[in-house]
Structure formats: C-alpha cells, structure tokens
Amino acid sequence: MSTSQRFIYAAGLVVLGILGAATITASAAEPVISSRTITVSSPSPSISCRPYGYSFDTLATFTAEFHLIQSFEGTTLVKEINHIDTTGTLYRSDDLSKTIPYGANLTRTFDSAANTITITGLFRYSHPDGSGMVALDAGRTFVVPPTVVSDTGPTMVEWQMAVCAALATQ
C-alpha cells in the first residue's frame, strides 16, 4: 500500500469514527441531573469512640449537598456520578462544648454493569481549611459491594480513631 493510499485509508477511518461517534451520541439519552441538600441541625449519633477505648461517642450536625448525574439506556441505569460536598461539626456526646469541624468533598461513581463503586477526593477530613488537621482520608476507594477492594488513603477506622483521640484531649 502506498503512502497516499494509507493516508486516504486513515482519513476514511477518522471520518467513519467521527460519524460513528455522532450517531452514538445522537442516539444516547440525555443524562438526568438533580441536586439536593440535606441539613441535620440537631446533634445526631455519629461515630462510636467506645471501640477505641473511650467512654463517649460522637454526635454530628452537617449540611450535605448532592449533585447527581444519572445515565440510562432505556430505563436501565448505566452510570451514576454523585458529587458530594459536606460540612459539619462532630461533638463529644458527654460534653457538647468539645467539637471538631469535619466534612467531605468527593465524587462517588457507580457503574451498574460492573456493580462497582469508585470514590475519589476527600472522603473525610476534620478541618476544612487544613489548619490543625486532625485526620484526613483522601485518595481513591474502589468497592465491589459490599467489599472494599482497595483504598489508597487512610481507612475509616484510622480517621475515627484520630477524631476520637482529638476529642478526648480537648
């Protein structure tokens, strides 16, 4: 095959690729996008510090904002992307004057065909501005429900232990 024939063949593949992509895009359903906010303003049960040797538990107040993008093929959910931003306060259950700010800023992606969940971003943190950081769980967590397959950041237990220890010393 000559150079000019290869060029024409490659150009043809590019055109087919573009037309094919346009056809696929045109036939795909538009994603369903929604937002909601949940606020819990009265301290409610959260983390138990008893497994870590403390005599108290934690209570939490928070606001969580969810931005959900769902993709469907017909009526079947194919993918769900949920951007979650949470800010709140953790309290010692036995002394509400002892607190730690906490939150999350993450993306949770559910792939229904593979039945997997991938969480990226700041899954848990204890000081939003980074000052005096008590604990942080950032990175990527991959789950095949209900099993955590991999977690590149500290685990939830490590975060809970650090929060409980910090509340114990206040």
LINWO-V398116 format. One record per backbone hydrogen bond with DSSP energy under -0.5 kcal/mol. NH is the residue of the N-H (numbers start at 1). CO is the residue of the C=O. If there is no record, write none. Layout:
BEGIN
nh = {NH/NH}
co = {CO/CO}
END
This chain:
BEGIN
nh = {6/7/8/9/10/11/12/13/14/15/16/17/18/19/20/21/22/23/24/25/26/27/28/29/32/33/34/36/38/40/41/44/46/49/49/52/53/54/58/59/60/61/62/63/64/65/66/67/68/68/69/70/71/73/74/76/77/78/79/80/81/82/82/83/83/84/84/85/86/87/88/89/90/91/92/92/93/95/98/99/100/102/103/104/105/106/107/108/109/109/110/110/111/111/112/112/113/115/116/117/118/119/120/121/122/123/123/124/125/126/130/133/137/139/141/142/143/144/145/147/149/149/150/152/159/160/161/162/163/164/165/166/167/168/169/170}
co = {2/3/4/5/6/7/8/9/10/11/12/13/14/15/16/17/18/19/20/21/22/23/24/72/70/31/68/66/64/62/39/60/58/47/56/49/50/49/47/91/44/89/40/87/38/85/36/83/34/66/81/32/79/76/72/73/75/71/71/110/69/80/108/67/81/82/106/65/104/63/102/61/100/59/95/98/57/92/95/97/90/88/125/86/122/84/120/82/107/118/80/108/109/116/78/110/78/111/111/143/109/141/107/139/105/121/137/137/103/135/127/130/124/121/119/150/117/147/143/144/142/147/142/140/155/156/157/158/159/160/161/162/163/164/165/167}
END
